[in-house]
Amino acid sequence: MTVSFTAELDAVARPWLKTLGKAGGTDARTAPLWLLADVPAAIAFAAGLALALDALPRGLAAAAPWLIVLALAAAARGLLAKRAAEVGAQAAAGVKAKARGDAVASVLGGALANGRATGGEALSAVVEGIEALDGHVARFTPARLASAVAPLLVIAAVAVATPVAAGILLATLVPFGLVMALAGGAAAEESRRQFLALERLSGLFLDRVRALPLVLAFQAEGAVTRDLALAADDLARRTIRVLRVAFLSSGALEFFAALSVALVAVYCGFNLLRLLPFPVPEQLDLKRAFFALALAPEVYVPLRRLAAAYHDRQAAEAAALTLAALPAPAPAPPAVIFAAPPPIRFQAVTVTYDPGETAVFEGFDLDVAPGEVVALLGPSGSGKTTLLNLLLGLAPLSGGEVSVGDQRLSHLGSIATSVAWAGQSPVVLPGTLADNLALAHPGATRDALEQTARAVGLADVLDGRGGLDARLDERGAGLSGGERRRLGLARAMLKPAPILLLDEPTADLDAASEQALLPILRQAAAGRTTLIATHSEAVAALADRVVRL
């Protein structure tokens, strides 16, 4: 099983990670260089320390220049470490953004194509799997490249002062590398099993939440709780196994690192005291011995950094096996822009979300003339929102055809650029009111934003919460349901689009507020091909034609 798993990593996960790493751009290429830049700073630090100690018997003035070098080297090391971390984080952000975009497009594209919800395991991979890439890109990859060169550079610097100590350090790198290889092989499979257990738990939880009404109806709460508890216990056991291997490998690595430094310290001490039991081709003085001793631990700093980030590699490779298996996202269709309000035609349209289920529409026909306002009036569940979603590509076309202008919608691709939309649940993003208003038209001026906000009835929000700079969180805290609808309507009014789609624009409003909003709706629909899904007879009265569903 281990051989098969290793082969799978070599064939799938590692090539996928290597290709994805290109999304890190310049930051991914320069991150190892910032770590390598620490080597000259470490050598300067050791040299300053050794020479300052050697000069101290002659007075503080003699040691002062070397103390300055020591302080500058220490400051440089701190700044270089900070910069390396920042560049690694920026590279990881670019890689995660690319991976998240591809994964979400793949998952949502498959869900829309199949007309059904995506499995919990796939969604779990998109969330936990993408985040597992962070440490691999930000820490492990730079550390791996730096660790291949940095120890040899430090040993070369030690060899200038004492070739024998350099030989000791070089010899101890061999068992250190063997321990890292053995630890990595032991932990890789455990890491993969842990990630699979996490996927199973996340998928099980999400799927049971989706089926919660059915669970309650059949009184299966106990069985579901038991299944979740077993999955959680399995994840806990596998996590402990990963930690156990990590702690054992860390202890072994620290042992060999400490042993090698101790050997150098013993050699340098006995050489200074002239007590070595065997002849050596060198006689050390204090500054050379102390320089070698100060640099000895630096040989293993890049390797320790690599060992600390090794679990990040294993987690990323485990996640990559799942993410790489997701189908490649379909290329985005070209955006279509209409210069004038186009006609819209529904011809024998059938919409069925799942095979075998009752169709929402079957053989539906409707012609909307250019610039005409059509109200879709009907009870909940009659399919008003489905018709609007069909134009936006959010509902499957199971039969018939939809034409916009003189072209079929299936050939056009996305017409979202030409559509202004106000839905039942407007999205609210963390930021200011101005940021949220400008989502539909980023080029709008602040004056236009404020005028539109006041026109749709958001004057209380503007006056009571600091104007356009009022802060909103992702939940839209402080906005009522009606104010959310007004926010969505303001966006639709701001966007200069020839097609307007309104989904229940006056829901959650009282009669007086609805009457106040009717002139705004009439103004928003002027000069656009408009479809309005509504329960309200008052809103329907604004339309040129009413279609009852």
Contacts in CASP RR format, 6 or more apart in sequence:
PFRMAT RR
TARGET T0000
AUTHOR 0000-0000-0000
METHOD contacts of the structure
MODEL  1
MTVSFTAELDAVARPWLKTLGKAGGTDARTAPLWLLADVPAAIAFAAGLA
LALDALPRGLAAAAPWLIVLALAAAARGLLAKRAAEVGAQAAAGVKAKAR
GDAVASVLGGALANGRATGGEALSAVVEGIEALDGHVARFTPARLASAVA
PLLVIAAVAVATPVAAGILLATLVPFGLVMALAGGAAAEESRRQFLALER
LSGLFLDRVRALPLVLAFQAEGAVTRDLALAADDLARRTIRVLRVAFLSS
GALEFFAALSVALVAVYCGFNLLRLLPFPVPEQLDLKRAFFALALAPEVY
VPLRRLAAAYHDRQAAEAAALTLAALPAPAPAPPAVIFAAPPPIRFQAVT
VTYDPGETAVFEGFDLDVAPGEVVALLGPSGSGKTTLLNLLLGLAPLSGG
EVSVGDQRLSHLGSIATSVAWAGQSPVVLPGTLADNLALAHPGATRDALE
QTARAVGLADVLDGRGGLDARLDERGAGLSGGERRRLGLARAMLKPAPIL
LLDEPTADLDAASEQALLPILRQAAAGRTTLIATHSEAVAALADRVVRL
1 189 0 8 1.000
2 185 0 8 1.000
2 189 0 8 1.000
5 188 0 8 1.000
5 189 0 8 1.000
5 192 0 8 1.000
6 188 0 8 1.000
8 321 0 8 1.000
9 188 0 8 1.000
9 317 0 8 1.000
9 321 0 8 1.000
12 320 0 8 1.000
12 321 0 8 1.000
12 324 0 8 1.000
12 325 0 8 1.000
13 317 0 8 1.000
13 318 0 8 1.000
13 320 0 8 1.000
13 321 0 8 1.000
13 324 0 8 1.000
14 317 0 8 1.000
14 320 0 8 1.000
16 320 0 8 1.000
16 323 0 8 1.000
16 324 0 8 1.000
17 133 0 8 1.000
17 136 0 8 1.000
17 316 0 8 1.000
17 317 0 8 1.000
17 320 0 8 1.000
20 95 0 8 1.000
20 98 0 8 1.000
20 99 0 8 1.000
20 133 0 8 1.000
21 28 0 8 1.000
21 91 0 8 1.000
21 95 0 8 1.000
21 137 0 8 1.000
21 141 0 8 1.000
22 28 0 8 1.000
23 94 0 8 1.000
23 95 0 8 1.000
23 97 0 8 1.000
23 98 0 8 1.000
23 99 0 8 1.000
24 90 0 8 1.000
24 91 0 8 1.000
24 92 0 8 1.000
24 94 0 8 1.000
24 95 0 8 1.000
24 98 0 8 1.000
24 137 0 8 1.000
25 91 0 8 1.000
25 94 0 8 1.000
27 87 0 8 1.000
27 88 0 8 1.000
27 90 0 8 1.000
27 91 0 8 1.000
27 94 0 8 1.000
28 88 0 8 1.000
28 91 0 8 1.000
28 95 0 8 1.000
28 137 0 8 1.000
28 141 0 8 1.000
30 87 0 8 1.000
31 84 0 8 1.000
31 87 0 8 1.000
31 88 0 8 1.000
31 91 0 8 1.000
31 138 0 8 1.000
31 141 0 8 1.000
31 142 0 8 1.000
32 141 0 8 1.000
32 142 0 8 1.000
32 143 0 8 1.000
32 145 0 8 1.000
32 146 0 8 1.000
34 80 0 8 1.000
34 83 0 8 1.000
34 84 0 8 1.000
34 87 0 8 1.000
34 142 0 8 1.000
35 80 0 8 1.000
35 84 0 8 1.000
35 142 0 8 1.000
35 143 0 8 1.000
35 145 0 8 1.000
35 146 0 8 1.000
35 150 0 8 1.000
35 302 0 8 1.000
35 305 0 8 1.000
36 146 0 8 1.000
36 149 0 8 1.000
36 150 0 8 1.000
36 153 0 8 1.000
37 80 0 8 1.000
38 77 0 8 1.000
38 80 0 8 1.000
38 81 0 8 1.000
38 84 0 8 1.000
38 150 0 8 1.000
39 150 0 8 1.000
39 153 0 8 1.000
39 154 0 8 1.000
39 298 0 8 1.000
41 73 0 8 1.000
41 76 0 8 1.000
41 77 0 8 1.000
41 80 0 8 1.000
42 73 0 8 1.000
42 77 0 8 1.000
42 154 0 8 1.000
42 295 0 8 1.000
42 298 0 8 1.000
42 301 0 8 1.000
43 154 0 8 1.000
43 157 0 8 1.000
43 295 0 8 1.000
44 69 0 8 1.000
44 72 0 8 1.000
44 73 0 8 1.000
44 76 0 8 1.000
45 70 0 8 1.000
45 73 0 8 1.000
45 74 0 8 1.000
45 77 0 8 1.000
45 294 0 8 1.000
46 157 0 8 1.000
46 291 0 8 1.000
46 294 0 8 1.000
46 295 0 8 1.000
46 298 0 8 1.000
47 66 0 8 1.000
47 69 0 8 1.000
47 291 0 8 1.000
48 66 0 8 1.000
48 67 0 8 1.000
48 69 0 8 1.000
48 70 0 8 1.000
48 73 0 8 1.000
49 66 0 8 1.000
49 70 0 8 1.000
49 290 0 8 1.000
49 291 0 8 1.000
49 294 0 8 1.000
50 286 0 8 1.000
50 287 0 8 1.000
50 288 0 8 1.000
50 290 0 8 1.000
50 291 0 8 1.000
50 294 0 8 1.000
51 63 0 8 1.000
51 66 0 8 1.000
51 69 0 8 1.000
51 287 0 8 1.000
52 63 0 8 1.000
52 66 0 8 1.000
52 67 0 8 1.000
52 69 0 8 1.000
52 70 0 8 1.000
53 63 0 8 1.000
53 286 0 8 1.000
53 287 0 8 1.000
53 290 0 8 1.000
54 285 0 8 1.000
54 286 0 8 1.000
54 287 0 8 1.000
54 290 0 8 1.000
55 62 0 8 1.000
55 63 0 8 1.000
55 66 0 8 1.000
56 62 0 8 1.000
56 63 0 8 1.000
84 142 0 8 1.000
85 138 0 8 1.000
88 137 0 8 1.000
88 138 0 8 1.000
88 139 0 8 1.000
88 142 0 8 1.000
89 138 0 8 1.000
91 137 0 8 1.000
91 138 0 8 1.000
92 133 0 8 1.000
92 134 0 8 1.000
92 135 0 8 1.000
92 137 0 8 1.000
92 138 0 8 1.000
95 133 0 8 1.000
95 137 0 8 1.000
96 130 0 8 1.000
96 131 0 8 1.000
96 133 0 8 1.000
96 134 0 8 1.000
96 137 0 8 1.000
99 130 0 8 1.000
99 133 0 8 1.000
99 323 0 8 1.000
100 126 0 8 1.000
100 130 0 8 1.000
101 329 0 8 1.000
102 326 0 8 1.000
102 328 0 8 1.000
102 329 0 8 1.000
103 125 0 8 1.000
103 126 0 8 1.000
103 130 0 8 1.000
103 323 0 8 1.000
103 326 0 8 1.000
104 126 0 8 1.000
105 329 0 8 1.000
105 330 0 8 1.000
106 326 0 8 1.000
106 327 0 8 1.000
106 328 0 8 1.000
106 329 0 8 1.000
107 118 0 8 1.000
107 122 0 8 1.000
107 123 0 8 1.000
107 126 0 8 1.000
107 326 0 8 1.000
108 118 0 8 1.000
109 329 0 8 1.000
109 330 0 8 1.000
110 118 0 8 1.000
110 327 0 8 1.000
111 117 0 8 1.000
111 118 0 8 1.000
112 393 0 8 1.000
112 394 0 8 1.000
112 396 0 8 1.000
115 353 0 8 1.000
115 354 0 8 1.000
115 396 0 8 1.000
116 353 0 8 1.000
116 354 0 8 1.000
117 210 0 8 1.000
119 203 0 8 1.000
119 206 0 8 1.000
119 207 0 8 1.000
120 202 0 8 1.000
120 203 0 8 1.000
120 206 0 8 1.000
120 207 0 8 1.000
121 199 0 8 1.000
121 200 0 8 1.000
121 202 0 8 1.000
121 203 0 8 1.000
121 322 0 8 1.000
122 326 0 8 1.000
123 202 0 8 1.000
123 203 0 8 1.000
123 206 0 8 1.000
124 198 0 8 1.000
124 199 0 8 1.000
124 202 0 8 1.000
124 203 0 8 1.000
124 206 0 8 1.000
125 199 0 8 1.000
125 319 0 8 1.000
125 322 0 8 1.000
125 323 0 8 1.000
125 326 0 8 1.000
126 323 0 8 1.000
127 202 0 8 1.000
128 195 0 8 1.000
128 198 0 8 1.000
128 199 0 8 1.000
128 202 0 8 1.000
128 319 0 8 1.000
129 195 0 8 1.000
129 319 0 8 1.000
129 322 0 8 1.000
129 323 0 8 1.000
130 319 0 8 1.000
130 323 0 8 1.000
132 195 0 8 1.000
132 312 0 8 1.000
132 315 0 8 1.000
132 316 0 8 1.000
132 318 0 8 1.000
132 319 0 8 1.000
133 316 0 8 1.000
133 319 0 8 1.000
133 320 0 8 1.000
134 312 0 8 1.000
135 309 0 8 1.000
135 312 0 8 1.000
135 315 0 8 1.000
135 316 0 8 1.000
136 309 0 8 1.000
136 312 0 8 1.000
136 313 0 8 1.000
136 315 0 8 1.000
136 316 0 8 1.000
136 317 0 8 1.000
137 316 0 8 1.000
139 305 0 8 1.000
139 308 0 8 1.000
139 309 0 8 1.000
139 312 0 8 1.000
140 306 0 8 1.000
140 309 0 8 1.000
140 310 0 8 1.000
140 312 0 8 1.000
140 313 0 8 1.000
140 316 0 8 1.000
143 302 0 8 1.000
143 305 0 8 1.000
143 306 0 8 1.000
143 309 0 8 1.000
144 306 0 8 1.000
144 313 0 8 1.000
146 302 0 8 1.000
146 305 0 8 1.000
147 302 0 8 1.000
147 303 0 8 1.000
147 305 0 8 1.000
147 306 0 8 1.000
150 301 0 8 1.000
150 302 0 8 1.000
151 173 0 8 1.000
151 299 0 8 1.000
151 300 0 8 1.000
151 302 0 8 1.000
151 303 0 8 1.000
154 169 0 8 1.000
154 295 0 8 1.000
154 298 0 8 1.000
154 299 0 8 1.000
155 166 0 8 1.000
155 167 0 8 1.000
155 169 0 8 1.000
155 170 0 8 1.000
155 299 0 8 1.000
156 166 0 8 1.000
157 295 0 8 1.000
158 165 0 8 1.000
158 166 0 8 1.000
158 169 0 8 1.000
158 291 0 8 1.000
158 292 0 8 1.000
158 295 0 8 1.000
158 296 0 8 1.000
158 299 0 8 1.000
159 166 0 8 1.000
159 167 0 8 1.000
161 284 0 8 1.000
161 288 0 8 1.000
161 289 0 8 1.000
161 291 0 8 1.000
161 292 0 8 1.000
162 268 0 8 1.000
162 271 0 8 1.000
162 282 0 8 1.000
162 284 0 8 1.000
162 288 0 8 1.000
162 289 0 8 1.000
162 292 0 8 1.000
163 281 0 8 1.000
163 282 0 8 1.000
164 267 0 8 1.000
164 271 0 8 1.000
164 280 0 8 1.000
164 281 0 8 1.000
164 282 0 8 1.000
165 264 0 8 1.000
165 267 0 8 1.000
165 268 0 8 1.000
165 292 0 8 1.000
165 296 0 8 1.000
166 292 0 8 1.000
168 260 0 8 1.000
168 263 0 8 1.000
168 264 0 8 1.000
168 267 0 8 1.000
169 260 0 8 1.000
169 264 0 8 1.000
169 296 0 8 1.000
169 299 0 8 1.000
172 256 0 8 1.000
172 259 0 8 1.000
172 260 0 8 1.000
172 263 0 8 1.000
173 299 0 8 1.000
173 303 0 8 1.000
175 256 0 8 1.000
176 253 0 8 1.000
176 256 0 8 1.000
176 257 0 8 1.000
176 260 0 8 1.000
176 300 0 8 1.000
176 303 0 8 1.000
177 303 0 8 1.000
179 249 0 8 1.000
179 252 0 8 1.000
179 253 0 8 1.000
179 256 0 8 1.000
180 249 0 8 1.000
180 253 0 8 1.000
180 303 0 8 1.000
180 306 0 8 1.000
180 307 0 8 1.000
180 310 0 8 1.000
182 249 0 8 1.000
183 245 0 8 1.000
183 248 0 8 1.000
183 249 0 8 1.000
183 252 0 8 1.000
183 253 0 8 1.000
183 307 0 8 1.000
183 310 0 8 1.000
184 249 0 8 1.000
184 310 0 8 1.000
184 314 0 8 1.000
186 245 0 8 1.000
186 249 0 8 1.000
187 242 0 8 1.000
187 245 0 8 1.000
187 246 0 8 1.000
187 249 0 8 1.000
187 310 0 8 1.000
187 311 0 8 1.000
187 314 0 8 1.000
188 314 0 8 1.000
188 317 0 8 1.000
190 238 0 8 1.000
190 241 0 8 1.000
190 242 0 8 1.000
190 245 0 8 1.000
191 242 0 8 1.000
191 311 0 8 1.000
191 314 0 8 1.000
191 315 0 8 1.000
191 317 0 8 1.000
191 318 0 8 1.000
192 314 0 8 1.000
192 317 0 8 1.000
192 318 0 8 1.000
192 321 0 8 1.000
193 238 0 8 1.000
193 241 0 8 1.000
194 235 0 8 1.000
194 238 0 8 1.000
194 239 0 8 1.000
194 241 0 8 1.000
194 242 0 8 1.000
194 318 0 8 1.000
195 315 0 8 1.000
195 318 0 8 1.000
195 319 0 8 1.000
195 322 0 8 1.000
196 318 0 8 1.000
197 231 0 8 1.000
197 234 0 8 1.000
197 235 0 8 1.000
197 238 0 8 1.000
198 235 0 8 1.000
199 322 0 8 1.000
200 231 0 8 1.000
200 234 0 8 1.000
200 235 0 8 1.000
201 228 0 8 1.000
201 231 0 8 1.000
201 232 0 8 1.000
201 234 0 8 1.000
201 235 0 8 1.000
204 227 0 8 1.000
204 228 0 8 1.000
204 231 0 8 1.000
205 228 0 8 1.000
208 215 0 8 1.000
208 224 0 8 1.000
208 227 0 8 1.000
208 228 0 8 1.000
215 221 0 8 1.000
215 224 0 8 1.000
242 311 0 8 1.000
246 311 0 8 1.000
249 307 0 8 1.000
249 310 0 8 1.000
250 307 0 8 1.000
250 308 0 8 1.000
253 303 0 8 1.000
253 304 0 8 1.000
253 307 0 8 1.000
257 297 0 8 1.000
257 300 0 8 1.000
257 303 0 8 1.000
257 304 0 8 1.000
260 296 0 8 1.000
260 299 0 8 1.000
260 300 0 8 1.000
261 293 0 8 1.000
261 296 0 8 1.000
261 297 0 8 1.000
261 300 0 8 1.000
264 292 0 8 1.000
264 293 0 8 1.000
264 296 0 8 1.000
265 293 0 8 1.000
265 296 0 8 1.000
267 276 0 8 1.000
268 284 0 8 1.000
268 289 0 8 1.000
268 290 0 8 1.000
268 292 0 8 1.000
268 293 0 8 1.000
269 289 0 8 1.000
270 276 0 8 1.000
271 280 0 8 1.000
271 282 0 8 1.000
271 283 0 8 1.000
271 284 0 8 1.000
271 289 0 8 1.000
272 284 0 8 1.000
272 285 0 8 1.000
272 286 0 8 1.000
272 289 0 8 1.000
284 292 0 8 1.000
332 414 0 8 1.000
333 412 0 8 1.000
333 413 0 8 1.000
333 414 0 8 1.000
334 413 0 8 1.000
334 414 0 8 1.000
335 414 0 8 1.000
335 415 0 8 1.000
335 416 0 8 1.000
335 417 0 8 1.000
336 404 0 8 1.000
336 407 0 8 1.000
336 412 0 8 1.000
336 413 0 8 1.000
336 414 0 8 1.000
336 415 0 8 1.000
336 417 0 8 1.000
336 418 0 8 1.000
337 417 0 8 1.000
337 418 0 8 1.000
338 404 0 8 1.000
338 405 0 8 1.000
338 415 0 8 1.000
338 418 0 8 1.000
338 498 0 8 1.000
338 499 0 8 1.000
339 498 0 8 1.000
340 370 0 8 1.000
340 498 0 8 1.000
341 370 0 8 1.000
341 371 0 8 1.000
341 498 0 8 1.000
341 499 0 8 1.000
341 527 0 8 1.000
341 528 0 8 1.000
341 529 0 8 1.000
342 370 0 8 1.000
342 404 0 8 1.000
342 405 0 8 1.000
342 418 0 8 1.000
342 498 0 8 1.000
342 499 0 8 1.000
342 529 0 8 1.000
343 367 0 8 1.000
343 368 0 8 1.000
343 369 0 8 1.000
343 370 0 8 1.000
343 403 0 8 1.000
343 404 0 8 1.000
343 405 0 8 1.000
343 529 0 8 1.000
344 366 0 8 1.000
344 367 0 8 1.000
344 368 0 8 1.000
344 391 0 8 1.000
344 402 0 8 1.000
344 403 0 8 1.000
344 404 0 8 1.000
344 405 0 8 1.000
344 499 0 8 1.000
344 529 0 8 1.000
344 531 0 8 1.000
345 366 0 8 1.000
345 367 0 8 1.000
345 368 0 8 1.000
345 402 0 8 1.000
345 403 0 8 1.000
345 404 0 8 1.000
346 364 0 8 1.000
346 365 0 8 1.000
346 366 0 8 1.000
346 367 0 8 1.000
346 387 0 8 1.000
346 402 0 8 1.000
347 365 0 8 1.000
347 400 0 8 1.000
347 401 0 8 1.000
347 402 0 8 1.000
347 403 0 8 1.000
348 363 0 8 1.000
348 364 0 8 1.000
348 365 0 8 1.000
348 399 0 8 1.000
348 400 0 8 1.000
348 401 0 8 1.000
349 361 0 8 1.000
349 363 0 8 1.000
349 364 0 8 1.000
349 365 0 8 1.000
349 390 0 8 1.000
349 397 0 8 1.000
349 399 0 8 1.000
349 400 0 8 1.000
349 401 0 8 1.000
349 402 0 8 1.000
350 359 0 8 1.000
350 361 0 8 1.000
350 362 0 8 1.000
350 363 0 8 1.000
350 364 0 8 1.000
350 397 0 8 1.000
350 398 0 8 1.000
350 399 0 8 1.000
350 400 0 8 1.000
351 359 0 8 1.000
351 360 0 8 1.000
351 361 0 8 1.000
351 386 0 8 1.000
351 390 0 8 1.000
351 395 0 8 1.000
351 396 0 8 1.000
351 397 0 8 1.000
351 398 0 8 1.000
351 399 0 8 1.000
352 358 0 8 1.000
352 359 0 8 1.000
352 360 0 8 1.000
352 396 0 8 1.000
352 398 0 8 1.000
353 360 0 8 1.000
353 395 0 8 1.000
353 396 0 8 1.000
359 398 0 8 1.000
360 383 0 8 1.000
360 386 0 8 1.000
360 395 0 8 1.000
361 383 0 8 1.000
361 386 0 8 1.000
361 387 0 8 1.000
363 399 0 8 1.000
363 400 0 8 1.000
364 387 0 8 1.000
366 374 0 8 1.000
366 387 0 8 1.000
366 547 0 8 1.000
368 374 0 8 1.000
368 529 0 8 1.000
368 531 0 8 1.000
369 529 0 8 1.000
370 529 0 8 1.000
371 527 0 8 1.000
371 528 0 8 1.000
371 529 0 8 1.000
371 530 0 8 1.000
372 529 0 8 1.000
372 530 0 8 1.000
372 544 0 8 1.000
372 545 0 8 1.000
373 525 0 8 1.000
373 530 0 8 1.000
373 532 0 8 1.000
373 542 0 8 1.000
373 543 0 8 1.000
373 544 0 8 1.000
373 545 0 8 1.000
374 530 0 8 1.000
374 531 0 8 1.000
374 532 0 8 1.000
374 543 0 8 1.000
374 544 0 8 1.000
374 545 0 8 1.000
374 546 0 8 1.000
374 547 0 8 1.000
375 532 0 8 1.000
375 534 0 8 1.000
375 539 0 8 1.000
375 540 0 8 1.000
375 542 0 8 1.000
375 543 0 8 1.000
375 545 0 8 1.000
375 546 0 8 1.000
375 547 0 8 1.000
376 383 0 8 1.000
376 384 0 8 1.000
376 387 0 8 1.000
376 531 0 8 1.000
376 532 0 8 1.000
376 533 0 8 1.000
376 534 0 8 1.000
376 547 0 8 1.000
376 549 0 8 1.000
377 384 0 8 1.000
377 534 0 8 1.000
377 535 0 8 1.000
377 537 0 8 1.000
377 540 0 8 1.000
377 546 0 8 1.000
377 547 0 8 1.000
377 548 0 8 1.000
377 549 0 8 1.000
378 384 0 8 1.000
378 535 0 8 1.000
378 548 0 8 1.000
378 549 0 8 1.000
379 535 0 8 1.000
380 535 0 8 1.000
382 549 0 8 1.000
383 549 0 8 1.000
384 503 0 8 1.000
384 533 0 8 1.000
384 534 0 8 1.000
384 549 0 8 1.000
385 424 0 8 1.000
385 503 0 8 1.000
385 533 0 8 1.000
386 395 0 8 1.000
387 531 0 8 1.000
387 533 0 8 1.000
388 421 0 8 1.000
388 501 0 8 1.000
388 503 0 8 1.000
388 531 0 8 1.000
388 533 0 8 1.000
389 395 0 8 1.000
390 397 0 8 1.000
390 402 0 8 1.000
391 402 0 8 1.000
391 404 0 8 1.000
391 409 0 8 1.000
391 415 0 8 1.000
391 419 0 8 1.000
391 499 0 8 1.000
391 501 0 8 1.000
391 531 0 8 1.000
392 415 0 8 1.000
392 416 0 8 1.000
392 419 0 8 1.000
392 421 0 8 1.000
392 501 0 8 1.000
393 414 0 8 1.000
397 409 0 8 1.000
397 410 0 8 1.000
401 408 0 8 1.000
401 409 0 8 1.000
401 410 0 8 1.000
402 408 0 8 1.000
402 409 0 8 1.000
402 410 0 8 1.000
403 409 0 8 1.000
404 412 0 8 1.000
404 415 0 8 1.000
404 499 0 8 1.000
409 415 0 8 1.000
415 499 0 8 1.000
417 497 0 8 1.000
418 497 0 8 1.000
418 498 0 8 1.000
418 499 0 8 1.000
419 497 0 8 1.000
419 499 0 8 1.000
419 500 0 8 1.000
419 501 0 8 1.000
420 440 0 8 1.000
420 491 0 8 1.000
420 492 0 8 1.000
420 493 0 8 1.000
420 495 0 8 1.000
420 497 0 8 1.000
420 499 0 8 1.000
420 500 0 8 1.000
420 501 0 8 1.000
420 524 0 8 1.000
420 528 0 8 1.000
421 491 0 8 1.000
421 492 0 8 1.000
421 500 0 8 1.000
421 501 0 8 1.000
421 503 0 8 1.000
422 485 0 8 1.000
422 488 0 8 1.000
422 489 0 8 1.000
422 491 0 8 1.000
422 492 0 8 1.000
422 501 0 8 1.000
422 502 0 8 1.000
422 503 0 8 1.000
422 505 0 8 1.000
423 485 0 8 1.000
423 488 0 8 1.000
423 501 0 8 1.000
423 502 0 8 1.000
423 503 0 8 1.000
423 504 0 8 1.000
423 505 0 8 1.000
424 485 0 8 1.000
424 503 0 8 1.000
424 504 0 8 1.000
424 507 0 8 1.000
425 484 0 8 1.000
426 484 0 8 1.000
426 485 0 8 1.000
426 487 0 8 1.000
426 488 0 8 1.000
426 491 0 8 1.000
427 439 0 8 1.000
428 436 0 8 1.000
428 472 0 8 1.000
428 473 0 8 1.000
428 474 0 8 1.000
428 475 0 8 1.000
428 476 0 8 1.000
428 479 0 8 1.000
428 484 0 8 1.000
428 487 0 8 1.000
429 435 0 8 1.000
429 436 0 8 1.000
429 439 0 8 1.000
429 472 0 8 1.000
429 474 0 8 1.000
430 472 0 8 1.000
430 473 0 8 1.000
430 474 0 8 1.000
431 471 0 8 1.000
431 472 0 8 1.000
431 473 0 8 1.000
432 468 0 8 1.000
432 469 0 8 1.000
432 470 0 8 1.000
432 471 0 8 1.000
432 472 0 8 1.000
433 453 0 8 1.000
433 458 0 8 1.000
433 461 0 8 1.000
433 462 0 8 1.000
433 465 0 8 1.000
433 467 0 8 1.000
433 468 0 8 1.000
433 469 0 8 1.000
433 470 0 8 1.000
433 472 0 8 1.000
434 446 0 8 1.000
434 449 0 8 1.000
434 468 0 8 1.000
434 469 0 8 1.000
436 472 0 8 1.000
436 487 0 8 1.000
436 491 0 8 1.000
437 444 0 8 1.000
437 449 0 8 1.000
437 452 0 8 1.000
437 453 0 8 1.000
437 468 0 8 1.000
437 487 0 8 1.000
437 490 0 8 1.000
437 491 0 8 1.000
437 494 0 8 1.000
438 444 0 8 1.000
438 449 0 8 1.000
438 494 0 8 1.000
439 491 0 8 1.000
440 491 0 8 1.000
440 492 0 8 1.000
440 494 0 8 1.000
440 495 0 8 1.000
441 491 0 8 1.000
441 494 0 8 1.000
441 495 0 8 1.000
441 496 0 8 1.000
444 452 0 8 1.000
444 494 0 8 1.000
446 468 0 8 1.000
448 494 0 8 1.000
449 468 0 8 1.000
449 494 0 8 1.000
450 462 0 8 1.000
450 467 0 8 1.000
450 468 0 8 1.000
452 490 0 8 1.000
452 493 0 8 1.000
452 494 0 8 1.000
453 459 0 8 1.000
453 461 0 8 1.000
453 462 0 8 1.000
453 468 0 8 1.000
453 490 0 8 1.000
454 462 0 8 1.000
455 490 0 8 1.000
455 493 0 8 1.000
455 520 0 8 1.000
455 523 0 8 1.000
456 486 0 8 1.000
456 487 0 8 1.000
456 489 0 8 1.000
456 490 0 8 1.000
456 493 0 8 1.000
456 517 0 8 1.000
456 520 0 8 1.000
457 486 0 8 1.000
457 516 0 8 1.000
457 517 0 8 1.000
458 483 0 8 1.000
458 486 0 8 1.000
458 487 0 8 1.000
458 490 0 8 1.000
461 467 0 8 1.000
461 470 0 8 1.000
461 479 0 8 1.000
461 483 0 8 1.000
462 468 0 8 1.000
462 470 0 8 1.000
464 470 0 8 1.000
465 471 0 8 1.000
472 478 0 8 1.000
472 479 0 8 1.000
476 484 0 8 1.000
479 487 0 8 1.000
480 508 0 8 1.000
481 508 0 8 1.000
482 507 0 8 1.000
482 508 0 8 1.000
482 509 0 8 1.000
482 513 0 8 1.000
484 508 0 8 1.000
485 504 0 8 1.000
485 505 0 8 1.000
485 506 0 8 1.000
485 507 0 8 1.000
485 508 0 8 1.000
485 509 0 8 1.000
486 517 0 8 1.000
489 502 0 8 1.000
489 505 0 8 1.000
489 517 0 8 1.000
489 520 0 8 1.000
489 521 0 8 1.000
489 524 0 8 1.000
492 500 0 8 1.000
492 502 0 8 1.000
492 524 0 8 1.000
493 520 0 8 1.000
493 523 0 8 1.000
493 524 0 8 1.000
497 528 0 8 1.000
498 527 0 8 1.000
498 528 0 8 1.000
498 529 0 8 1.000
499 528 0 8 1.000
499 529 0 8 1.000
499 530 0 8 1.000
500 524 0 8 1.000
500 525 0 8 1.000
500 528 0 8 1.000
500 529 0 8 1.000
500 530 0 8 1.000
500 531 0 8 1.000
501 530 0 8 1.000
501 531 0 8 1.000
502 521 0 8 1.000
502 524 0 8 1.000
502 525 0 8 1.000
502 530 0 8 1.000
502 531 0 8 1.000
502 532 0 8 1.000
502 533 0 8 1.000
502 534 0 8 1.000
503 533 0 8 1.000
504 533 0 8 1.000
504 534 0 8 1.000
504 535 0 8 1.000
505 517 0 8 1.000
505 521 0 8 1.000
505 532 0 8 1.000
505 534 0 8 1.000
505 539 0 8 1.000
506 513 0 8 1.000
506 514 0 8 1.000
506 517 0 8 1.000
506 521 0 8 1.000
506 534 0 8 1.000
506 536 0 8 1.000
506 538 0 8 1.000
506 539 0 8 1.000
507 535 0 8 1.000
509 517 0 8 1.000
514 536 0 8 1.000
514 538 0 8 1.000
514 539 0 8 1.000
515 538 0 8 1.000
518 538 0 8 1.000
518 539 0 8 1.000
518 542 0 8 1.000
521 532 0 8 1.000
521 539 0 8 1.000
521 542 0 8 1.000
522 542 0 8 1.000
525 532 0 8 1.000
525 542 0 8 1.000
530 543 0 8 1.000
532 539 0 8 1.000
532 540 0 8 1.000
532 542 0 8 1.000
532 543 0 8 1.000
534 540 0 8 1.000
540 546 0 8 1.000
END
